[in-house]
Amino acid sequence: MRRALLAVPLLAAALFCSGPFFWQVLTSLRPEDELTSLGLPTAISLDSYRRAFAGQALGRALLNSALVAGATTALAVLVGAAAAFALAKLELRGGRLLLGGALLASMFPSVATVGSLYLVIRALGLRDHLLGLVLPYTTFALPMTIWIMHGFFRGLPDEIFRAAMIDGCSPLQAFWRVMLPLAAPGLGTTAILVFISAWNELLYALTFISSPEARTVPVAISMFAGEHKEPWGEIAAASVVAMLPVIAAALLFQRWIVSGLTAGAVKG
């Protein structure tokens, strides 16, 4: 009985959180003349999806987002895992200070840095270039990556690292051949979180990218609105398509995400 009572608020919270997504799905499937209706659709229509892909460069934006998020994930995980290993196992002087600095850097709001970053990106000639998104995304993903991976490496026994060193491995070899494979769950967790963050980012993409060919999905969706008409059906359809990869990743790897956040918070 007690479990049933506890399940009621949990179910209500789940319905409350997932409600906007299901409403978007319903809106994307409504016929055009029922878009402002509050009830269930009288018929299922895929016209909004067809218009979203036909009238807008949604396919190109999906590819751009995949490239940017994938490159950001690879760079952040590679660099962040190496830094986290050094902080966790090499007993660096000032290691705690560096770890605290990484956490402090993650607290800066995006809007406070977008102006100065724009000047840097323009000076480097990376405006309207996907690399101009990958680099800042990576720098802002590194603190989270270091924090989570530091918790995983701290959780691995020091004896394993010492044994690898006794067997003739250098610290880099011990990291690459021994410690990194053991921290695979942490790598997976971090990669998923970084990918989701890069996939959903809007402010920098809207500021640094102006050409339609280089827009990412959030920017492309924000450009759907016209001067005299709001294409709610197309916006809903594009939003559903953009959310599907993120939802699939979260559902498939939810245990890794929870364990990664717990390790980073408790063991760090």
PENOR-V77574 format. One record per pair of residues at least 6 apart in sequence whose C-alpha atoms are under 6 Angstrom apart, sorted by the first residue. I is the first residue (numbers start at 1). J is the second residue. D is the distance in whole Angstrom. If there is no record, write none. Layout:
i=I j=J d=D
i=I j=J d=D
This chain:
i=24 j=236 d=5
i=28 j=48 d=6
i=28 j=233 d=5
i=28 j=236 d=5
i=28 j=237 d=5
i=29 j=44 d=5
i=29 j=45 d=5
i=29 j=46 d=6
i=30 j=41 d=6
i=30 j=44 d=6
i=30 j=45 d=6
i=31 j=45 d=5
i=48 j=233 d=5
i=48 j=234 d=5
i=48 j=237 d=6
i=49 j=237 d=5
i=52 j=234 d=5
i=61 j=215 d=6
i=61 j=216 d=5
i=61 j=217 d=5
i=62 j=217 d=6
i=64 j=216 d=5
i=65 j=199 d=6
i=65 j=216 d=5
i=68 j=134 d=6
i=69 j=195 d=5
i=69 j=198 d=5
i=69 j=199 d=5
i=72 j=134 d=5
i=72 j=138 d=5
i=73 j=191 d=6
i=73 j=194 d=6
i=73 j=195 d=6
i=76 j=138 d=5
i=76 j=142 d=5
i=80 j=142 d=6
i=80 j=145 d=5
i=80 j=146 d=5
i=81 j=149 d=6
i=84 j=146 d=5
i=84 j=149 d=6
i=84 j=150 d=5
i=87 j=95 d=6
i=88 j=150 d=6
i=88 j=154 d=6
i=102 j=143 d=5
i=103 j=143 d=6
i=106 j=143 d=6
i=121 j=127 d=6
i=126 j=132 d=5
i=127 j=208 d=6
i=128 j=209 d=4
i=145 j=190 d=6
i=147 j=264 d=6
i=148 j=264 d=4
i=151 j=263 d=5
i=151 j=264 d=4
i=151 j=267 d=5
i=151 j=268 d=5
i=164 j=174 d=6
i=186 j=260 d=6
i=189 j=256 d=5
i=189 j=257 d=5
i=189 j=260 d=6
i=202 j=218 d=6
i=206 j=219 d=6
